[in-house]
Amino acid sequence: MISENWRWGRSASVDLHGCDPLLVKDPAAIERFVRALIKELKMKRVGPAIIKRFGHKKLRGYSLMQFIETSTITAHFDEQGSRAFIDIFSCKTYDTKKVAQFCKKFFKAKDYVLYVEERR
C-alpha cells in the first residue's frame, strides 16, 4: 500500500484565453516559450522540442511536446480561438500559480484557468 504522503508528481494544466493570435500561430515563438518555461521552472530539457501543426477546418494549430528530466511539457494551440492549453507534469515540485502567470504573460492572454493535481 502506498502512503498517503507519497507523491509521484505534480500535474498542472493551464488553459489560456484571449492570447495574442500571432504568438499561437508562430512555431518560433512556441519554441522560445518552452525554452523560457523550462528556465523558469529550473528544469532541464531532454532533446529538442517537437512542434507540429495539424488539424482540420476550425481545429487547426500547433502542438508541442518537450521531454524534461523530470517528465514532460505538452501544449496545444487553437489558432481560431486564440487559446493555448499547456500541461506540465513533473516529479520535481514547482509553483503552479507562478507557472500559470508566466504562461499568461508570454502569450499575452486575457485570462487563464489553472487545474492542479498531485499524482500519487
C-alpha positions as CSV (number, residue, x, y, z in Angstrom):
1,M,0.0,0.0,0.0
2,I,1.3,3.5,-0.9
3,S,1.5,6.0,1.9
4,E,-1.0,9.0,1.7
5,N,2.0,11.4,1.8
6,W,3.9,9.7,-1.0
7,R,3.6,11.8,-4.2
8,W,4.8,10.8,-7.7
9,G,4.5,14.1,-9.3
10,R,2.6,17.3,-9.9
11,S,0.4,17.9,-12.9
12,A,-0.7,21.5,-13.9
13,S,-2.9,22.3,-16.8
14,V,-3.1,25.9,-17.8
15,D,-5.9,27.0,-20.2
16,L,-5.1,30.4,-21.7
17,H,-7.9,32.5,-23.3
18,G,-7.6,35.6,-25.5
19,C,-4.0,35.0,-26.5
20,D,-2.1,37.1,-29.0
21,P,-3.1,35.4,-32.2
22,L,0.3,35.9,-33.8
23,L,2.1,34.1,-31.0
24,V,-0.1,31.0,-31.0
25,K,0.4,30.7,-34.8
26,D,4.2,31.1,-34.6
27,P,6.4,27.9,-34.1
28,A,9.4,30.0,-33.3
29,A,7.5,31.8,-30.5
30,I,6.3,28.4,-29.2
31,E,10.0,27.2,-29.2
32,R,11.1,30.3,-27.3
33,F,8.2,29.8,-24.9
34,V,9.1,26.2,-24.0
35,R,12.8,27.1,-23.5
36,A,11.8,30.1,-21.3
37,L,9.4,28.0,-19.3
38,I,12.0,25.3,-18.6
39,K,14.3,28.1,-17.4
40,E,11.6,29.5,-15.2
41,L,10.9,26.0,-13.8
42,K,14.7,25.5,-13.2
43,M,14.5,22.2,-15.0
44,K,16.5,20.6,-17.8
45,R,15.2,19.7,-21.3
46,V,15.9,16.3,-22.8
47,G,16.3,16.6,-26.6
48,P,14.6,19.1,-28.9
49,A,11.0,20.2,-28.7
50,I,8.6,18.6,-31.1
51,I,6.4,21.2,-32.6
52,K,3.9,20.2,-35.3
53,R,0.9,21.9,-36.9
54,F,-2.1,19.8,-37.8
55,G,-5.8,19.5,-37.6
56,H,-8.6,20.4,-40.0
57,K,-11.1,23.2,-40.6
58,K,-11.5,25.2,-37.4
59,L,-9.5,22.7,-35.3
60,R,-6.1,23.7,-36.6
61,G,-3.0,24.7,-34.7
62,Y,0.4,23.7,-33.3
63,S,1.1,21.1,-30.7
64,L,4.2,20.9,-28.6
65,M,5.9,18.0,-26.8
66,Q,9.1,18.6,-24.8
67,F,10.7,16.0,-22.6
68,I,12.3,17.3,-19.4
69,E,14.5,15.3,-17.0
70,T,11.6,15.1,-14.6
71,S,8.9,14.3,-17.2
72,T,7.1,16.3,-19.9
73,I,5.6,19.6,-21.1
74,T,2.9,19.4,-23.7
75,A,0.8,22.2,-25.3
76,H,-1.9,22.6,-27.9
77,F,-2.7,25.9,-29.6
78,D,-6.1,26.8,-31.0
79,E,-5.5,29.3,-33.9
80,Q,-9.2,30.0,-34.5
81,G,-9.9,30.8,-30.8
82,S,-6.6,32.3,-29.8
83,R,-6.3,29.8,-27.0
84,A,-3.5,27.7,-25.5
85,F,-3.7,24.5,-23.4
86,I,-0.5,23.8,-21.6
87,D,0.3,20.8,-19.4
88,I,3.3,20.3,-17.2
89,F,3.9,17.1,-15.4
90,S,7.0,16.7,-13.2
91,C,8.1,14.8,-10.1
92,K,10.1,17.9,-9.2
93,T,7.9,20.4,-7.2
94,Y,7.2,23.7,-8.8
95,D,4.9,26.7,-8.1
96,T,1.9,26.1,-10.3
97,K,0.4,29.6,-9.9
98,K,3.7,31.2,-10.9
99,V,3.9,29.0,-13.9
100,A,0.3,29.9,-15.0
101,Q,1.1,33.6,-14.7
102,F,4.3,33.1,-16.7
103,C,2.3,31.4,-19.5
104,K,-0.3,34.1,-19.4
105,K,2.3,36.8,-19.7
106,F,4.2,35.1,-22.5
107,F,1.2,34.6,-24.7
108,K,-0.4,37.9,-23.7
109,A,-3.5,36.1,-22.7
110,K,-6.5,37.9,-21.2
111,D,-7.1,35.3,-18.6
112,Y,-6.4,31.7,-17.6
113,V,-7.8,28.7,-15.8
114,L,-5.4,26.6,-13.7
115,Y,-6.0,22.9,-12.8
116,V,-3.6,21.2,-10.4
117,E,-3.4,17.6,-9.4
118,E,-0.9,15.9,-7.1
119,R,-0.3,12.4,-8.7
120,R,0.1,9.5,-6.3
